């Protein structure tokens, strides 16, 4: 399974949900769904913008865990 660690990266970088959503150019509701792992996909353009703003790599936001090691 793919897990979204966006909340962790946002805390590390000190940016809130509303501000990140505004800077990325998506709604706060959609950013919230993404942050909480409630989406089935993400556009590369959106992921790229998030990484640019948070100064991170995609692998710091998205993580693969097999079912055996899932929390």
Secondary structure, 3 states (H helix, E strand, C coil): CEEECHHHHHHHHCCCHHHHHHHHCCCHHHHHHHHCCCCCCCCHHHHHHHHHHHCCCHHHHEEECCCCCCC
